[in-house]
């Protein structure tokens, strides 16, 4: 399986402790392309989704204060190809 880690500037989303936030994602047909594997743009979309889930899980009042008190801005994001994922696979 792969890993969906939320990291920024080499430090994990939870700080400089080396910990990371992980979320399992099951591949659905809408995430795949004509070749049947996950389309590359889905990884950027998944990064944004996991970033928001992290905020919902760890930032008090994020649900009611998002966009006012808390702004999620990503300065950079990157992913590295490890293997193809197909319908029904779990990306972790």
C-alpha positions as CSV (number, residue, x, y, z in Angstrom):
1,X,0.0,0.0,0.0
2,X,1.0,3.6,-0.4
3,X,1.0,6.3,2.3
4,X,-1.2,9.4,2.3
5,X,0.8,11.6,4.8
6,X,0.1,15.3,5.5
7,X,3.5,17.0,5.7
8,X,4.7,20.5,5.3
9,X,8.3,21.6,4.9
10,X,9.7,18.3,5.9
11,X,7.8,18.3,9.3
12,X,4.7,16.4,9.9
13,X,1.3,18.2,10.3
14,X,1.4,17.6,14.0
15,X,4.7,19.6,14.4
16,X,8.4,18.7,14.5
17,X,7.8,15.5,16.4
18,X,8.1,13.3,13.3
19,X,4.6,12.1,13.6
20,X,2.2,12.1,10.6
21,X,-1.5,12.1,10.0
22,X,-2.7,9.2,7.9
23,X,-6.1,8.5,6.3
24,X,-7.1,5.4,4.3
25,X,-8.8,6.0,0.9
26,X,-10.5,3.3,-1.1
27,X,-10.2,3.9,-4.9
28,X,-13.5,4.3,-6.7
29,X,-14.2,4.4,-10.4
30,X,-14.4,8.2,-10.5
31,X,-10.8,8.4,-9.4
32,X,-9.5,6.3,-12.3
33,X,-8.6,7.1,-15.9
34,X,-9.0,5.2,-19.2
35,X,-6.1,2.9,-18.2
36,X,-7.9,1.9,-15.1
37,X,-5.4,3.4,-12.6
38,X,-5.8,6.4,-10.3
39,X,-5.4,9.6,-12.3
40,X,-2.5,11.8,-11.2
41,X,-4.6,14.8,-10.4
42,X,-6.5,12.7,-7.7
43,X,-3.4,12.8,-5.5
44,X,-3.5,16.6,-5.3
45,X,-7.3,16.4,-4.5
46,X,-6.6,13.7,-1.8
47,X,-3.9,15.9,-0.2
48,X,-6.5,18.7,0.2
49,X,-9.1,16.3,1.6
50,X,-6.7,14.8,4.1
51,X,-5.5,18.3,5.1
52,X,-9.1,19.3,6.0
53,X,-9.7,16.0,7.8
54,X,-6.6,16.7,9.9
55,X,-7.9,20.1,10.8
56,X,-11.3,18.7,11.7
57,X,-9.7,16.1,14.0
58,X,-7.1,18.3,15.7
59,X,-8.1,22.0,15.6
60,X,-10.7,23.0,18.1
61,X,-13.8,24.6,16.6
62,X,-12.4,24.2,13.0
63,X,-15.7,23.2,11.7
64,X,-17.4,26.4,12.7
65,X,-14.4,28.7,12.4
66,X,-12.9,27.6,9.0
67,X,-12.5,30.5,6.7
68,X,-12.7,33.0,9.5
69,X,-10.5,32.1,12.4
70,X,-8.5,29.4,10.5
71,X,-7.2,29.5,7.0
72,X,-5.6,26.4,5.4
73,X,-3.0,27.5,2.9
74,X,-0.6,25.1,1.2
75,X,2.7,26.6,0.2
76,X,3.7,23.5,-1.7
77,X,2.8,19.9,-2.1
78,X,4.5,17.0,-3.9
79,X,4.0,13.3,-4.4
80,X,6.2,10.6,-5.7
81,X,5.1,7.7,-7.9
82,X,5.4,4.4,-6.0
83,X,2.9,2.2,-7.8
84,X,-0.4,2.2,-9.6
85,X,-3.6,2.0,-7.7
86,X,-6.8,0.6,-9.2
87,X,-10.5,0.4,-8.4
88,X,-11.0,-1.2,-5.0
89,X,-7.4,-0.7,-3.8
90,X,-6.8,1.2,-0.5
91,X,-4.4,4.1,-0.6
92,X,-2.9,4.7,2.8
